[in-house]
Amino acid sequence: MMVHLLAAAAELFSPYVLMVIVASAVFGLFIGAIPGLTATMATALLVPVTFYMDPVPAVAAMVTASAMAMFAGDIPSALLRMPGTPASAAYTDDAYALTKKGRAHVALGICLLTSAIGGIFGAIVLSVFAPPLAMIALKFSSFEYFWLCLLGLTTSAFIMQGSPIKGIISLALGLLVSTIGIDPVSGVPRFTFGSSALIGGVSLVPVMIGVFAIAEILRFYAHPDPKLALEQTELKGVFSGQASILWRQRKAIAQGNILGTIIGIVPGAGADIAAWVSYSLAKKFSKNPREYGRGSEEGLAAAGAANNAAVSGAYVPALVFGIPGDAITAIVIGVLFMKGINPGPTIFLNNPATVYGIFMAFILANLLMIPLGWVAIRCGRSILKVKLSILMPIILMFCMVGSFAVDNTITAVGVALAFGVLGYFMEENGIPIAPFVLGIVLGPLVEQNFLTSMMKSGGSLIAFFDRPIAASLGAITLLIWVSPLISMIRRWQSASRQA
């Protein structure tokens, strides 16, 4: 083992591979900081470049770019209320609220450090516990997936701000949008209106660009805010006071690390769901839930740690069993196949140096995130110096390019514009965006796994509790459902005693 470890270290720390990692880091930071261009896109754009690389530098480049892009999405999220990546959307309101209070450096410092901590934690779990954890993930069937996705939808109830009715309307709209495309059982097109471009459903990235970025642009021109345009927030002292903040939020960070890694390990879940679920559960058990959405440091810490921990966790099923944990690892698996390496149990026997190189690349990438992320934050100051009347058209151009790059179709651009208008009218009427996005993300997974499970069980609902993991997830979900009722009964009993 030591021989393979030293061989991997010698290759990883060679000048050429280090240069590749640094270049990939800069590239990932640039892509992630542009609203609409995701970490998945950053990884995909690197595939042609990796044709001429050995396996270790090729995968190290993708690992570094995806980790950096995941953090960089927090920069426009905090400065402009436009999440650079879908995972950043979970805590955009909190980051931007801190910016409006003149504490952008605090928000971005929390995002940077918790992202690095989460990524390193996930990398350690990946390198030490990969085989046993992958065995657990392999036991997940449609029953477990159904409960996990339903748990994600359930937590949306704790993201909602303001009227619960409006939150439910938002979630229902998201679930309705998620049904666009082919019915998974009958194969009949639904809500496509005869358009072949919508048969495959609505891509998440154009929707995210629309409801967040384009809606924000429309809001700026509809309600010009001179204070917003002249918001001069200094981004100095990013690390000032962070030690005490991280110590104060240590429970939220630990929760984000563990939850993000676990969700990342589950194939198909990914960093987006990890950030939403971690943020929601942190709010559920917080002593100050009213701060969420108004500049909660706790929410930033929990979700910021979760998204990067999930990126690392997704490599557990990918490397050990060849099952992609998310879209990024699906791309990485394709690159490994291209290099003649078959991900799965035999990769530890046939290519141990490559595996150890990947493990070390994760840790190195997340350590580099701290200094390079600090540079990226300082460069973000220039965004605030540009008048938004000039910046908004530039952002709109990048949004259009990002939407088109998803499928290389004009339809994606139209989808982004349509959902931009929808997002604008939703927020104008006090309907929150977060449940809407969560409904789009989890709706297809809930439907597919529910129908599959019902066919397996012959229509029996008892089968959803037959398996230990499914029963545990189901019990947690149902407990969250009845917790408001239990709280209401306790308040009623307490009021009765006082009377």
Residue pairs with C-beta under 8 A, 6 or more apart in sequence:
1 352
4 352
4 353
4 356
5 356
7 353
7 356
8 56
8 353
8 354
8 355
8 356
8 357
8 359
8 360
9 356
9 360
11 17
11 54
11 56
11 57
11 353
11 357
12 18
12 56
12 60
12 357
12 360
12 361
12 364
16 57
17 56
17 57
17 60
20 53
20 57
20 60
20 61
21 57
21 60
21 61
21 64
21 361
21 364
21 365
21 368
22 368
22 372
23 61
24 46
24 60
24 61
24 62
24 64
24 65
24 68
25 64
25 65
25 68
25 365
25 368
25 369
25 372
26 68
26 372
27 42
27 45
27 46
27 65
27 68
28 39
28 42
28 64
28 65
28 66
28 67
28 68
28 69
28 72
29 68
29 69
29 71
29 72
29 372
29 373
29 376
30 72
31 37
31 38
31 39
31 41
31 42
31 45
31 65
31 69
31 72
32 38
32 39
32 42
32 68
32 69
32 70
32 71
32 72
32 73
32 75
32 84
32 85
33 72
33 73
33 75
33 76
33 84
33 376
33 380
34 76
34 84
34 398
34 402
35 76
35 80
35 82
35 83
35 84
35 209
35 212
35 213
35 395
35 398
35 399
35 402
36 84
36 205
36 208
36 209
36 213
36 398
36 399
36 401
36 402
36 403
36 416
37 69
37 84
37 398
37 402
37 405
38 69
38 73
38 85
38 86
38 205
39 65
39 66
39 67
39 69
39 70
39 73
39 85
39 87
39 271
39 311
39 328
40 66
40 326
40 327
40 328
40 331
41 205
41 402
41 405
41 406
42 65
42 66
42 68
42 69
43 62
43 65
43 66
43 328
43 331
43 332
44 331
46 61
46 62
46 65
47 331
47 334
47 335
49 61
50 57
50 58
50 61
50 62
50 335
51 338
53 61
54 339
55 336
55 339
55 341
55 351
55 354
55 357
56 353
56 354
56 357
56 358
56 361
58 335
58 339
59 332
59 335
59 336
59 354
59 357
59 358
59 361
60 357
60 358
60 361
60 364
60 365
62 328
62 331
62 332
62 335
63 332
63 358
63 361
63 362
63 365
64 361
64 364
64 365
64 368
66 311
66 328
67 115
67 119
67 308
67 311
67 362
67 365
67 366
67 369
68 365
68 369
68 372
68 373
69 84
69 85
70 85
70 87
70 115
70 271
70 307
70 308
70 311
71 111
71 112
71 115
71 116
71 308
71 369
71 373
72 84
72 85
72 373
72 376
73 83
73 84
73 85
73 87
73 88
74 83
74 84
74 88
74 95
74 107
74 108
74 111
74 112
74 115
74 304
75 84
75 108
75 376
75 377
75 380
76 82
76 83
76 84
76 383
77 83
77 84
77 88
77 89
77 91
77 92
77 95
77 96
78 95
78 96
78 98
78 99
78 104
78 107
78 108
78 111
79 96
79 99
79 104
79 233
79 380
79 383
79 384
80 96
80 216
80 383
80 391
80 395
81 92
81 93
81 96
81 212
81 216
82 92
82 212
82 213
82 216
82 395
83 89
83 92
83 208
83 212
85 271
86 204
86 205
86 208
86 272
86 437
86 441
87 271
87 272
87 274
87 275
87 303
87 307
87 310
88 95
88 275
88 307
89 208
89 212
89 272
89 275
89 433
89 434
89 437
90 159
90 272
90 275
90 276
90 278
90 279
90 303
90 307
90 434
91 275
91 279
91 299
91 300
91 303
91 304
92 212
93 161
93 293
93 294
94 107
94 292
94 293
94 294
94 295
94 296
94 299
94 300
95 107
95 108
95 111
95 300
97 293
97 294
97 295
98 104
98 106
98 107
98 295
98 297
98 300
99 107
99 231
99 233
100 231
101 295
102 233
103 233
103 295
104 233
104 235
105 233
105 234
105 235
105 236
105 237
105 238
105 240
105 377
106 241
106 242
106 245
106 297
107 295
107 300
108 235
108 238
108 377
108 380
109 238
109 239
109 240
109 242
109 245
109 377
110 242
110 245
110 246
110 249
110 297
110 300
110 301
110 304
111 300
111 304
112 238
112 369
112 370
112 373
112 374
112 377
113 239
113 242
113 246
113 370
114 246
114 253
114 256
114 300
114 301
114 304
114 305
114 308
115 304
115 305
115 307
115 308
115 366
115 369
115 373
116 308
116 366
116 367
116 369
116 370
116 373
117 246
117 253
117 257
117 305
118 253
118 256
118 257
118 260
118 304
118 305
118 306
118 307
118 308
118 309
118 312
119 308
119 309
119 311
119 312
119 362
119 365
119 366
119 369
120 362
120 363
120 366
120 367
121 257
121 261
121 305
121 309
121 312
122 257
122 260
122 261
122 264
122 308
122 309
122 310
122 311
122 312
122 313
122 362
123 312
123 359
123 362
123 363
123 366
124 363
125 133
125 261
125 309
125 312
125 313
125 316
126 312
126 313
126 315
126 316
126 319
126 359
126 362
127 356
127 359
127 362
129 316
130 315
130 316
130 319
130 320
131 320
133 265
133 316
134 265
134 316
134 317
134 320
134 321
136 265
136 469
137 265
137 266
137 267
137 316
137 317
137 321
137 323
138 317
138 321
138 323
139 469
140 148
140 266
140 267
140 469
141 453
141 456
141 467
141 470
142 448
142 449
142 450
142 452
142 453
142 456
143 449
143 453
143 456
143 463
143 464
143 466
143 467
143 470
144 467
144 469
144 470
144 473
145 266
145 268
145 445
145 449
146 446
146 449
146 450
146 453
146 464
146 470
147 464
147 470
147 473
147 474
147 477
148 263
148 266
148 269
148 473
149 442
149 445
149 446
149 449
150 446
150 477
151 277
151 473
151 476
151 477
151 480
152 273
152 276
152 277
152 438
152 441
152 442
153 171
153 438
153 439
153 442
153 446
154 477
154 480
154 481
155 276
155 277
155 280
155 281
155 284
155 480
156 167
156 171
156 276
156 280
156 434
156 435
156 438
156 439
157 164
157 167
158 280
158 281
158 283
158 284
158 289
159 167
159 276
159 279
159 280
159 283
159 432
159 434
159 435
159 438
160 166
160 167
160 168
160 170
160 432
160 434
160 435
161 167
161 293
161 432
162 430
162 432
163 430
166 429
166 430
166 431
166 432
167 431
167 432
167 435
168 435
169 431
170 426
170 431
170 432
170 433
170 434
170 435
170 436
170 439
171 435
171 436
171 438
171 439
172 439
173 426
173 436
173 439
174 435
174 436
174 437
174 438
174 439
174 440
174 443
175 439
175 440
175 443
176 191
176 439
177 202
177 207
177 436
177 439
177 440
177 443
178 201
178 202
178 439
178 440
178 441
178 442
178 443
178 444
178 447
179 190
179 191
179 443
179 447
180 190
180 191
180 192
180 198
180 201
180 202
181 189
181 190
181 191
181 192
181 198
181 199
181 200
181 201
181 202
182 188
182 189
182 190
182 199
182 200
182 201
183 189
183 190
184 444
184 447
184 448
184 451
185 451
189 198
189 199
191 198
192 198
192 199
195 411
197 409
197 411
198 411
201 444
202 415
202 440
203 406
203 407
203 412
203 415
204 440
204 441
205 402
205 403
205 406
205 412
206 403
206 406
206 412
206 413
206 415
206 416
206 419
207 415
207 416
207 419
207 437
207 440
208 437
209 399
209 402
209 403
209 416
209 419
209 420
210 415
210 416
210 417
210 418
210 419
210 420
210 421
210 422
210 423
211 419
211 420
211 422
211 423
211 426
211 433
211 436
211 437
212 423
212 433
213 395
213 396
213 399
213 420
214 396
214 399
214 416
214 417
214 419
214 420
214 421
214 423
214 424
215 419
215 420
215 421
215 422
215 423
215 424
215 426
215 427
215 433
217 392
217 395
217 396
217 399
217 420
218 420
218 421
218 424
219 424
219 427
219 428
220 228
220 388
220 392
221 392
222 424
228 388
229 387
229 388
229 389
231 384
232 384
232 385
233 384
234 381
235 377
235 378
235 380
235 381
238 374
238 377
238 378
239 374
245 297
245 301
246 253
246 301
248 297
249 297
249 298
249 301
249 302
252 282
252 298
252 299
252 301
252 302
252 305
253 301
253 302
253 305
255 278
255 281
255 282
255 302
255 305
255 306
256 278
256 282
256 301
256 302
256 303
256 304
256 305
256 306
256 309
257 305
257 306
257 309
258 309
259 274
259 277
259 278
259 281
259 306
259 309
260 271
260 274
260 275
260 278
260 305
260 306
260 307
260 308
260 309
260 310
260 313
261 309
261 310
261 312
261 313
262 313
263 269
263 270
263 273
263 274
263 277
263 306
263 310
263 313
264 270
264 271
264 274
264 309
264 310
264 311
264 312
264 313
264 314
264 316
264 325
264 326
265 313
265 314
265 316
265 317
265 325
266 325
267 317
267 323
267 324
267 325
267 326
268 325
268 326
268 445
269 310
269 325
269 326
270 310
270 314
270 325
270 326
270 327
271 306
271 307
271 308
271 310
271 311
271 314
271 326
272 307
272 441
273 310
273 441
273 442
274 306
274 307
274 309
274 310
275 303
275 306
275 307
275 310
276 303
276 434
276 438
276 441
277 306
278 302
278 303
278 305
278 306
279 292
279 299
279 302
279 303
279 306
281 302
282 298
282 299
282 302
282 303
283 289
283 292
283 296
283 299
284 480
286 292
286 296
286 298
286 299
288 296
288 298
291 298
291 299
292 298
292 299
308 366
310 326
311 326
311 328
312 362
313 325
314 324
314 325
314 326
314 328
314 329
315 325
315 329
315 332
315 358
315 362
316 325
317 323
317 324
317 325
317 329
318 324
318 325
318 329
318 330
318 332
318 333
318 343
319 343
319 347
319 355
319 358
320 344
320 345
320 348
321 343
321 344
321 345
322 333
322 342
322 343
322 344
324 330
324 332
324 333
333 343
336 342
336 343
337 343
341 347
341 350
341 351
341 354
342 350
347 354
347 355
348 355
383 391
399 416
400 413
400 416
403 412
403 413
403 415
403 416
404 410
404 412
404 413
406 412
423 433
426 432
426 433
426 436
427 433
453 463
453 464
456 463
457 463
457 464
464 470
464 474
465 471
465 474
